[in-house]
Amino acid sequence: MDIGLETFPPLLFVALRYVVALFPAVLFVPRPKTKMRYVVAVGTFIGCGQFSLLFVGMHLGMPPGLSSIVLQAQAIFTVVFALAALRERPTGHQLAGLLIATSGIVVIAVNRSLHTELFPLLLVVATAASWGIGNIASRRASADGLSLIVWSSFIPPIPLFVLSLLFEGPAAIAQAFTTLSWSGVGALLYLAVLATLVGFGIWASLLRQHPAAAVAPFSLLVPVVDIATAWLVRGEWMSVAELGGGVLVLVGLMVLNQVLRRRRPSRPAQVSAVTVSDRTAD
């Protein structure tokens, strides 16, 4: 995202991301077997809401590392929204793991937020809330992850192109296309294919098979990977607080992983695949 924003203005960048994700995939991926309102909700809250707010926040000065950290508040929003909308009550172990991992996010965020303006930070918090709603919509859709992501990609491009024209202006759009760089095109392809189709396709499939409260916290690995990548690619060094926060995140995820491992069905080998699949979905 950070590399792509050097070439494209943020709203245009999100719109192009979903155009590339949509075509030609929509010609080969069947329509998801779910109600259209869930497809629209995923496209609205994950496509339009999440990424437009995130890209604008980063464009206004939120560092990539801090953005990925604050964005993981989506796990908290998802658990709260799942309790309200789906009546999915997190277990004691899930809450413990979530609190430990969230404390790591707080440690890292506080350490970095001392040098960050408030408004871009609030935009990324709103991004997390939008992602949380999108997670619930994905869970309600209970559809194939790839088909849900591809067909929900119809929603973001038009409104975001209009918003880009209104707020970023024709001159900025024209400049982006006349000064295209290989790094910008590469960033666009990476986000459209690997992040959107592959990454969010897997994410939606997990939400289809497991409770939202069990899936959402695993995105807390993002800031740990992001800090390491920023160090390797951008030369950003981790502070002691960031290392400590990353350790807390990993400990929290280990607690959650133990919960999921205990919930796996232990049946004899002759149990049919349909029965195992049904129990896993439950």
N, C-alpha and C positions, 0 to 999 in steps of 0.2 A: 504493500500500500504506500509506504513512504517513498519508494522509488517511483512508483507510478504517478504520485502527486507532483513530482517534479516536471511531468509532461502534461498532465490533464488537470483541469479544475475539478474539484471534488464531486459535484453533482453529475457532471458529464461523465466522469470516470465510473461512477456507480451505474449509470444508464448503459454505458458501453459494456461494462462487465456482464450485465444481464442479457444484452443483445447477443454477445458472443456465446454465452452459456445456453441461450435459447436455440440458436441456429448453428449447425443443422440438426442438433440433438432431437428437437421436437418432431422431426420427420421420421425418426426411428424409435422413439420411446412412446409407448401407448399412454393414453390419458389415465391418470390415477383413478382407481375405483373407490371414490369417496365423494362426499358432497362438495359442490363447487365452492361453497362459502369457506370451507377450510383451506382450499387452494388459494383463494383470494386473500384470506387472513395471513397465510404464510408469506405470500408475495408482498403484502402490505407491511407487515411488522418486521420480517427478516430482511426483505429486499429493500423496500423504500425506507422504513423507519430505522432499522438497525444501521445499515451501511451509509445512508445519507448523513445521519447524525455523527457517525464515527468518522467519516471522511472529512466532514466540515470541521469537526473538533480537531482532527490532526492538522488540517489546513490552517487552522487558527493558532496552532502552536503546541498542541498536545504531543509530547514525544511518543514515538512508537511503543517503547517499552512500557511507559506509564499507561498508555491507552490500553494495551493488552491486559495490564493488571486490573485497572478499574473495570474494564469490560467484564471481568469474571464475576462481578456482582450479579450477573445474570443467573448464576446458580442459586443465589438467595431469592431473587425475584421468582425464579421458576418454582422453587419449593413452596413459596407463599401462594403463587397463583394456582399451583396444582392442588394445594389444600383447599383453596376457595372454589375452584371451578370443577375439579375432578374428585374431590374428597379423598385424595391420596395422602394419608397421614404418614409422615416420615417416621421410621423407627428410632429408638434411642441411639443405636449405634450409628445410624445415618446422620442424625443430628450432631452427634459427637464428632464424627469425621468431618462434617460440613463446617462446624464451628472451628475445629483445628485448622482446616485448610483456609477458611475465611480469615482467621487471625493472621495467617501468613500473608494473605493479600493485603490486609490492613497495615501490617508492618512495612511491606514494600511500598505501598501507596503513600503512607504518611512520610516515609523517608524521601520520596520524590516530589510529593505535592507541595513541599515547602518552596519549591522553585517554579511552580506552575500557576498560571492565572486561573481564576475560579470559573469563568464562563465556559471555556473549552472543557474543563473538568466536568461541569454539570452536563454538557452535551453527551459526554461519554457515559455518564451515569444513566442518562435517558436512553442511550443506546442499549445498555444492559437491560433496562426495563422492557424495551421493545423486543429484544431477543427473547426475554422470558415469556412474553405473550406469544411470540412465534413458536416457542417450544411447546406451549400448551396446544396451540392450533395443530402442530405436527402430531402431537400425541392423540388429539381428537380425530384427526384425519385417518389414522391407522392405515396408511397406504404405503405402497412401495416407495422407498426413499428417493430413488433416482427419478421416478416419474413425477413425484410430488414436487421436487426441486425444479425439474425442467419445465413443467406446466405452470408452476407459480412464477416462473421467470417472465411470463407474459405481462405481469402486473407492473413491475418497476419502470421499464424504459420510457413509456410515453409521459407519465407525470414528471419523471426526473428530467427528461429532455426539456419539457416546458419550464420547469423550475430553473434549469440551467440557463435557458434563454432569458428568463426574467431577472435572475439575480447575478449570474456570471457574465451574461451578455454575449452577443454574436461575435464580438472582437476576440474575446478569450477563447471561444470555441474554435474560431477560425485559426487562431494562433496555435492551438493545440494540434490541429491537423496539419498545419504547414511546417511545424517544427518537430514532427514525430522523431523519436529516437528508438533505437533497438531496445534500450532498457525499458522505456515506457511500454512498447508493444509487448515485450516479454513479461512485464509485470501484469499487464492486462490479460494475457493468455493464461498466466499462472493462476490469477484470481478466478477467472471464468471457468477454467477446466479443472484444475486440481483442487482449488479451495471450494468453489461452488458446486460443481457436478460431483466430484469424488468425495470431498470432505463433508459437505452438507448432505449429500446423498446417504453416506454412512451414518451421519448424525440422525437424520430423520428415520432411518431404519432402526436404529437403537431405541429411539423414542417410541417407535411402534411396538417394540418387543418388551420393553421394560418400563417400570414406573418412572415418571419424569424426575422425581427426587433422587433416583438411583443413577440416572444418566447425566444430568446437568453438572454435578460437581466434577466430573472428569475433565471438563473444559478448563479446570483450574491448573491443568498441566501447561496451558498455553503460555502464561507469563514466565514459567521456568524455562521452557524452550525458547521463548522470545528473548529473554535476557542472555541466554547462552549464544543465540544466533547473533544478537546485536554485538556481543563481545567478539565473535569470530569474524563477522562481516563488516561491522561498522567501527570496531575498535572501542566499544563502550565497555568500561570496567564495572564489575559488580562491587557494591560496597558490602561491608560486613552485615548491615541490616538486610540488604537484598538477599544475601546468601542465607541468612537466618530465616527470612520469610519463605524462601524457596524450600528449605528443609521442612518447615511447618506444613507447607502445601503438600509435599510428598508424604509426610506422616499422615495427614488427613485422608489422602487418597488410599493409603495402605489400609486404614481403618475401614473405609468404604468398600475396598476390594475384599476384605475378609467377610463383610456382611453379604456381599453378592455370592461369594464362594460357598458360604453356608446355606444359601437359598437354592443352590443348584439341586435338581432332583437326583436322588440316588436310587435308581431302579435297576433291575437286572438287565443284562444285555439284550434279552429277547423282547423287551418292550418295544412296541412299534414306533416308527419315526413320527407318525401323526400324534401319538400320545405325548411323546417328549416335546414335540413342537408346541402342542397345546399348553403343556405345563409351563414351558418357557415363556410363552406369550402371556400366560396368567401372571 
